[in-house]
Amino acid sequence: MNFWDQRYSEDGFAYGTLANDFLADQTHHIPQGRVLCLAEGEGRNAVHLAKLGYQVTAVDQSAVGMNKARQLAELHRVSINTLVADLADYPIISSDWDGIVSISAHLPPAIRQRVHQQVVNGLKPGGILILEAYTPRHLDIGGIGGPARDNKDMFMSLTILRKELKGLIFDLAREVDREVNEGRYHKGMGSVVQLVARKPQ
């Protein structure tokens, strides 16, 4: 059993059942239509979007997580598409998505760069990317969450994102410290980068 299957096999929901706060605050920027949720875990963000009328596809490498995502969707009487796939191999189809959501989708740099390039191509003109991820500063704050210290290159920053998401217009872009309370594994103060980015018409 891989790390994520093991984590999502625990009782309850590892990161809670409510959508990420930043996503919930910024969802209104996404045009109605099709939304892709990357590294979606147990489905909390996908279900939030589906409840608002979006057609949602959730992608995660964990079959256990995607099964729990379907259960959460059924509980809330909404429908989501789930796909078990490793983002290292998953092809994001060009100009296919009204919105793409990336919440704590921490990946090795080479994979992240490829995924972000595909995100830019994958958005329709006018489509929106909403992203939140931990920054390297998080290691000095003491909250629970984010990559391990020995995976420091998996953290993100505005500098990194400006390079990797070239072609998008950054409508909101900031690095902030904020209180995070998402289940057992995102708790306490966190240092995060937050982004609402738009593909030009």
Phi, psi and omega per residue, in radians:
M1 nan 2.258 -3.121
N2 -1.332 3.003 -3.056
F3 -0.964 -0.819 -3.037
W4 -1.280 -0.653 3.047
D5 -1.052 -0.711 3.137
Q6 -1.127 -0.807 -3.141
R7 -1.072 -0.769 -3.073
Y8 -1.386 -0.114 3.049
S9 -1.443 -0.198 3.108
E10 -1.179 2.780 3.113
D11 -1.079 2.573 3.094
G12 1.295 -2.836 -3.110
F13 -2.009 2.139 -2.997
A14 -0.982 -0.666 -3.099
Y15 -2.038 0.400 3.125
G16 1.403 -3.106 -3.101
T17 -1.993 -0.080 3.118
L18 -1.595 2.621 3.121
A19 -1.093 2.664 2.978
N20 -0.916 2.372 -3.064
D21 -0.993 -0.783 -3.094
F22 -1.125 -0.767 3.090
L23 -1.044 -0.810 -3.111
A24 -1.030 -0.666 3.138
D25 -1.236 -0.507 -2.982
Q26 -1.922 -0.023 -3.072
T27 -0.938 -0.598 -3.048
H28 -1.057 -0.281 3.113
H29 -1.308 -0.368 -3.066
I30 -1.391 2.175 3.079
P31 -1.055 2.534 3.084
Q32 -1.025 2.428 -3.123
G33 2.591 -2.416 -3.002
R34 -1.694 2.287 -3.129
V35 -2.227 2.381 3.098
L36 -1.887 2.183 3.097
C37 -1.864 2.042 -3.089
L38 -1.550 2.480 3.121
A39 0.836 0.940 -2.895
E40 -1.435 -0.120 3.004
G41 1.107 -2.044 -3.060
E42 -1.805 0.191 2.880
G43 1.663 0.114 -3.032
R44 -1.083 -0.682 -3.130
N45 -1.326 -0.654 3.121
A46 -1.110 -0.729 -3.140
V47 -1.163 -0.708 3.067
H48 -0.967 -0.800 -3.122
L49 -1.187 -0.721 -3.137
A50 -1.108 -0.630 3.116
K51 -1.136 -0.396 3.125
L52 -1.638 0.101 3.031
G53 1.701 0.048 3.106
Y54 -1.348 2.648 3.012
Q55 -1.607 1.917 -2.892
V56 -1.941 2.341 2.937
T57 -2.011 2.144 3.122
A58 -1.826 2.249 -3.135
V59 -2.076 2.297 3.059
D60 -2.731 2.651 -3.141
Q61 -1.328 -0.230 -3.062
S62 -1.672 2.027 3.055
A63 -1.129 -0.601 3.115
V64 -1.119 -0.789 3.119
G65 -1.080 -0.757 -3.122
M66 -1.189 -0.562 3.054
N67 -1.128 -0.736 3.112
K68 -1.204 -0.550 3.065
A69 -1.085 -0.748 3.107
R70 -1.121 -0.693 3.113
Q71 -1.101 -0.733 3.136
L72 -1.131 -0.691 3.108
A73 -1.114 -0.757 3.118
E74 -1.080 -0.706 3.124
L75 -1.034 -0.641 -3.130
H76 -1.661 0.105 3.067
R77 1.011 0.755 3.026
V78 -2.229 2.934 -3.122
S79 -2.043 2.323 3.009
I80 -2.307 2.652 2.987
N81 -1.574 2.344 3.102
T82 -2.101 2.489 -3.106
L83 -2.426 2.117 3.069
V84 -1.503 1.938 -3.107
A85 -2.761 2.557 3.043
D86 -1.468 2.260 -3.131
L87 -1.099 -0.300 3.059
A88 -1.118 -0.448 -3.071
D89 -2.043 -0.251 -2.990
Y90 -1.295 2.178 3.133
P91 -1.565 2.120 3.032
I92 -1.517 2.044 -3.037
I93 -1.215 2.399 -3.083
S94 -1.093 2.433 3.030
S95 0.870 0.737 -3.020
D96 -1.937 -0.275 -2.909
W97 -2.147 2.323 3.023
D98 -1.311 -0.504 3.094
G99 -2.595 2.580 2.996
I100 -2.262 2.354 -3.097
V101 -2.078 2.244 3.140
S102 -2.290 1.735 -3.134
I103 -1.986 1.984 -3.127
S104 0.926 0.711 3.104
A105 -1.576 1.248 -3.063
H106 -1.457 2.170 -3.057
L107 -2.335 2.766 2.995
P108 -1.011 2.541 -2.995
P109 -0.905 -0.768 -3.085
A110 -1.111 -0.699 3.119
I111 -1.234 -0.762 -3.128
R112 -1.038 -0.742 -3.135
Q113 -1.079 -0.740 3.129
R114 -1.156 -0.763 3.134
V115 -1.081 -0.767 -3.120
H116 -1.146 -0.624 3.058
Q117 -1.100 -0.699 3.124
Q118 -1.224 -0.558 3.070
V119 -1.053 -0.827 3.132
V120 -1.015 -0.802 -3.134
N121 -1.238 -0.545 -3.014
G122 -1.329 -0.422 3.127
L123 -1.280 2.467 2.959
K124 -1.217 2.751 2.981
P125 -0.941 2.256 -3.059
G126 1.517 -0.106 3.128
G127 -1.240 2.773 -2.993
I128 -2.139 2.363 2.949
L129 -1.809 2.251 2.970
I130 -2.025 2.143 -3.048
L131 -2.344 2.375 2.895
E132 -2.390 2.359 3.136
A133 -2.634 2.763 3.107
Y134 -1.329 2.515 3.074
T135 -1.714 2.874 3.122
P136 -1.006 -0.514 3.129
R137 -1.048 -0.390 -3.132
H138 -0.985 -0.559 -3.122
L139 -1.085 -0.414 -3.098
D140 -1.667 -0.047 -3.032
I141 -1.650 -0.641 3.045
G142 1.814 -0.072 3.088
G143 -1.296 2.875 -3.136
I144 -1.614 2.224 3.094
G145 2.510 2.884 3.086
G146 1.463 3.035 3.140
P147 -1.094 2.809 3.081
A148 -1.218 2.771 -3.114
R149 -0.988 -0.604 -3.120
D150 -1.420 0.016 3.016
N151 -2.005 0.727 -3.027
K152 -1.030 -0.480 -3.110
D153 -1.290 -0.059 3.100
M154 -1.589 -0.165 3.030
F155 -1.224 2.858 3.137
M156 -2.177 2.847 3.102
S157 -2.602 2.908 3.086
L158 -1.087 -0.650 3.125
T159 -1.037 -0.812 3.118
I160 -1.095 -0.811 -3.047
L161 -1.183 -0.590 3.102
R162 -1.103 -0.603 3.097
K163 -1.297 -0.818 -2.971
E164 -1.372 -0.375 -3.109
L165 -1.953 0.527 3.123
K166 -1.026 2.323 -3.066
G167 1.967 -0.305 3.054
L168 -1.730 2.648 3.040
I169 -1.664 2.178 -3.101
F170 -1.512 1.777 3.120
D171 -1.345 -0.588 3.054
L172 -2.445 2.221 -3.106
A173 -2.629 2.054 -3.092
R174 -2.745 2.700 2.937
E175 -1.948 2.200 -3.071
V176 -2.423 2.737 2.924
D177 -1.717 2.265 -3.139
R178 -2.552 2.733 3.055
E179 -1.311 2.237 -3.140
V180 -2.084 2.200 3.087
N181 -2.321 1.515 -3.094
E182 -2.284 1.588 3.108
G183 1.135 -2.697 -3.065
R184 -1.408 -0.418 -2.896
Y185 -1.927 -0.029 2.955
H186 -2.223 1.663 -3.067
K187 -2.452 2.491 3.051
G188 1.557 -2.929 -3.131
M189 -1.196 2.385 3.097
G190 -2.307 2.562 3.014
S191 -1.796 2.039 -3.007
V192 -2.264 2.721 2.931
V193 -1.847 2.347 -3.100
Q194 -2.170 2.404 -3.018
L195 -2.523 2.294 2.859
V196 -2.095 1.976 -3.046
A197 -2.198 2.569 -3.003
R198 -2.188 2.428 3.038
K199 -1.479 2.245 -3.104
P200 -1.009 2.578 3.093
Q201 -1.191 nan nan
